[in-house]
């Protein structure tokens, strides 16, 4: 497998993103970026607060509304996303979503592993 750089982000499902961001900010002394809204590739509407310094994100799924909280997923930074993607395909896994973002020239591939998102991501700065 291509070298793993680090666990980049841990993502938690929460019932109220504003309250969760305030709670974790106070508890851990961290600062979140402004809350953003997004829609997943399978049509779920969400609100998210992300702390890039800690690699910590809280997500409120607003449509359909989730009834439980807990780990939503985690992101692993890799040197070569295509190599890891090829290995995942050989293991019988297919991406749920793949995208490229301009932020740090990021290439991201998302897998759904029993309801938990496993995300491999490659950045220019590895």
C-alpha positions as CSV (number, residue, x, y, z in Angstrom):
1,X,0.0,0.0,0.0
2,X,1.1,3.6,-0.6
3,X,2.7,5.2,2.5
4,X,0.2,6.5,5.0
5,X,0.9,10.1,6.1
6,X,-1.4,10.4,9.0
7,X,-5.0,10.2,10.2
8,X,-6.2,13.5,8.9
9,X,-9.7,14.0,10.2
10,X,-12.1,12.3,12.6
11,X,-15.7,13.1,11.9
12,X,-18.5,12.8,14.5
13,X,-22.3,12.8,13.9
14,X,-24.0,15.2,16.3
15,X,-27.6,16.3,16.8
16,X,-26.8,20.0,16.9
17,X,-23.6,21.3,15.2
18,X,-23.7,24.7,16.8
19,X,-24.0,23.2,20.3
20,X,-21.4,20.6,19.6
21,X,-18.9,23.1,18.2
22,X,-19.4,25.3,21.3
23,X,-19.0,22.4,23.6
24,X,-15.8,21.0,22.0
25,X,-14.4,24.5,21.7
26,X,-14.9,25.1,25.4
27,X,-13.8,21.6,26.5
28,X,-10.7,21.3,24.2
29,X,-9.9,25.0,23.7
30,X,-10.0,24.6,19.9
31,X,-11.4,26.9,17.2
32,X,-13.7,25.7,14.5
33,X,-13.9,27.3,11.1
34,X,-17.4,28.8,10.3
35,X,-20.2,26.3,10.0
36,X,-20.8,25.2,6.4
37,X,-23.7,23.4,4.7
38,X,-23.2,20.7,2.1
39,X,-25.0,17.8,0.4
40,X,-23.4,14.4,0.1
41,X,-23.3,12.5,-3.2
42,X,-26.3,10.4,-2.0
43,X,-28.4,13.4,-1.3
44,X,-28.1,13.9,2.5
45,X,-28.1,17.5,3.7
46,X,-25.6,18.4,6.4
47,X,-24.0,21.2,8.4
48,X,-20.4,20.9,9.5
49,X,-17.9,22.6,11.8
50,X,-14.3,21.7,11.1
51,X,-11.1,22.4,13.1
52,X,-8.2,21.8,10.6
53,X,-5.5,22.2,13.3
54,X,-6.8,19.2,15.2
55,X,-8.4,17.3,12.2
56,X,-11.7,17.2,14.1
57,X,-15.1,17.7,12.5
58,X,-18.7,17.7,13.8
59,X,-21.5,17.1,11.4
60,X,-25.2,17.5,11.8
61,X,-27.2,15.6,9.2
62,X,-30.3,17.6,8.6
63,X,-32.1,15.7,5.8
64,X,-32.9,13.0,6.6
65,X,-32.3,13.8,10.3
66,X,-30.2,11.2,12.1
67,X,-31.4,9.8,15.4
68,X,-28.0,8.8,16.7
69,X,-24.6,10.4,17.3
70,X,-21.2,8.8,17.0
71,X,-18.3,8.3,14.6
72,X,-19.3,9.3,11.1
73,X,-16.0,8.5,9.5
74,X,-12.3,9.2,9.3
75,X,-9.9,10.4,6.7
76,X,-6.4,9.0,6.0
77,X,-3.9,11.1,4.1
78,X,-1.9,9.0,1.6
79,X,1.0,9.7,-0.8
80,X,-0.8,8.2,-3.9
81,X,-4.5,8.0,-3.8
82,X,-4.7,6.0,-7.1
83,X,-2.5,3.2,-5.7
84,X,-4.7,2.9,-2.6
85,X,-7.8,3.0,-4.7
86,X,-6.5,0.2,-6.9
87,X,-5.8,-1.9,-3.8
88,X,-9.3,-1.2,-2.4
89,X,-10.8,-2.3,-5.7
90,X,-8.8,-5.5,-5.6
91,X,-10.3,-6.1,-2.2
92,X,-13.8,-5.8,-3.7
93,X,-14.5,-2.2,-2.4
94,X,-16.1,0.4,-4.6
95,X,-16.0,4.2,-3.9
96,X,-19.2,5.8,-2.7
97,X,-17.9,9.2,-3.9
98,X,-14.8,10.6,-5.4
99,X,-13.9,14.3,-5.8
100,X,-11.2,16.8,-6.3
101,X,-11.1,20.1,-4.4
102,X,-9.0,23.2,-5.1
103,X,-8.1,23.4,-1.4
104,X,-4.5,22.1,-1.3
105,X,-5.2,20.4,-4.7
106,X,-7.0,17.6,-2.8
107,X,-8.1,14.3,-4.3
108,X,-10.5,12.4,-2.1
109,X,-12.1,9.0,-2.4
110,X,-14.9,8.0,0.1
111,X,-15.8,4.4,0.9
112,X,-18.8,3.3,3.0
113,X,-17.6,0.6,5.4
114,X,-20.6,-0.7,7.4
115,X,-22.0,2.9,7.8
116,X,-18.7,4.5,8.6
117,X,-17.0,6.6,5.9
118,X,-13.4,5.7,5.2
119,X,-11.8,8.5,3.3
120,X,-8.4,8.4,1.5
121,X,-7.1,11.8,0.6
122,X,-4.0,13.1,-1.2
123,X,-2.8,16.7,-1.0
124,X,0.0,18.5,-2.8
125,X,1.9,18.8,0.5
126,X,1.4,15.0,1.4
